[in-house]
Amino acid sequence: MRLWLSLWGLAWAVFGLTAFTLTGRPGWAAACGVLVVLVLVDLAVIVHRIHQGPHFQPGRSVPPYEPDHGGRRPYGH
């Protein structure tokens, strides 16, 4: 869902950038340009997360981890 919303936002930001540039509104064009950059960074993060694949989520059959009781134990023991 986040991917599609970012693509939708990218389309509107590019439209705004183009429209404001053509009508001679440099302030609004710059704002839309900044928005385009932010949306592209967000899309890069989304695609990176998609390529990472699903992460392991234990189910009901996996017992919880043993709680940390404090203190330091030597490695390997």
N, C-alpha and C positions, 0 to 999 in steps of 0.2 A: 504494500500500500504506500509506504514511504517513497519507494522508487517512482511510482506513478504520480504522486503529489509533487515530487521534485521536478519531474519532467514537465508537468503542467505549469509549475512556477517558472521553470526555465523558458517555456514558450511565451508566457506573458511578460517576463522580464526582457526577453529579446525583442518582443513586439514594442514594449514601452521604450526601450533604448532606441530602436529604429524610428518610431513615431516622434519622440522628443528631439532626436537629432535632426530629422527632416523639417520639423517645425521651428527650429532655432531656439530650443529651451535647454541650454547646456547644463543647468543645475539639475533638472529632472533627468536628463540623459545620464549625467554622472551617477545619480542615485540608482538608476536602473542598471548601469554598468557595474556598480558595486554589488548590487543584488545578483547579477549574472555570475559574478565571481564567487559569491557565497553559495549559490545554488550548485555551481560546478564542483566546488569543494565538497559539498554535501553529497553529490552524486558519486564522487570518487570514493568517499567513505562507504556509501551504500554498496557500491560494486565490490569494494574490497571485502566487506563483511559477507557478501553473497559468495564470493570466491573462497572464503575460509570454510564454508560449509557448516552444517549443523554441529553444535557442541554437545558433548555428552551430558545428558540430564538423567540422573538415576531415577529409576521407577520405584514402585512400592516394594519390590522384592529385594532391593539393595538396602542393607541396614545402615543406620547413620554412622558417621565417623566417631571414633573414640574421642571424647573431649580432651582438651589440653588441660592437664592438672598443674601446670606451672613448672618452674624449675628448668634447669638445663641438663640435658642428658648428653653424654658423649655420642659422637656419630657411630653408627653401626651397632648400637646396643638397644 
